Each structure stands twice: as structure tokens, then as C-alpha cells.
Amino acid sequence: MDRASAYKTELKHCLERFGANLRRLRTSPGRSLSQEDLAFATNLHRTEIGSLEQGRSEPRLTTLLILADGLAVTLDELVAGVPVPVERRPGPKSRPRERRNRAGG
């Protein structure tokens, strides 16, 4: 598997795990919020919450903070069990660059 494919596979797994955490925390006993309830509490759109829970979108840091606050949990609780990615997003030019001869241009 090439780096780009490995990155996409790993990212998908991370986002799915995060989404499962978000859904678990939102629906946990004693909290039992609908996506709409959480959307109201966080001032995020319901479809954004659904997209996060389904692992279709990657949250920004501010969104993580807002969700943790809206659920009254820590960031640690929100991301518990989400693996730290090993692969990094390949750059636009992931091939090694050729060295230029500085003397001749």
C-alpha cells in the first residue's frame, strides 16, 4: 500500500472511532441527547454533528472544544481510544526532489 492510501485508511479509522465516541457520549444514560439537542447546545448544525458521528468529516480544534463543552466532558474523554495516526498526509510533491547544481543553475 502506498503512503497516500495508508494515510486515507488510517484517517478513516480515526474519524470513525471519533464518531463512535461522539455518539456514545451524546446518547449515554443520563445525557441521552438527540443530534438536534446537541446542535442547539453547541450552536453547531445538526448535519455537521451527523457527519462527524458517521466519520465523514474531520473536526477542527474549535469544533472539538465546542463539542466537549456542550457534552460537559473533557477533550480526553471525547477522543478516548482514537489512535494517534502514524501516517502523515503526503505532500503535493511527495517524490524526492532532485538536487540542482548551484554553480550552473
Secondary structure, DSSP 8 states (H G I E B T S, - for coil): --HHHHHHHHHHHHHHHHHHHHHHHHHSTTT---HHHHHHHHT--HHHHHHHHTT-S---HHHHHHHHHHHT--HHHHTTT----SS----TT-S------TTT-
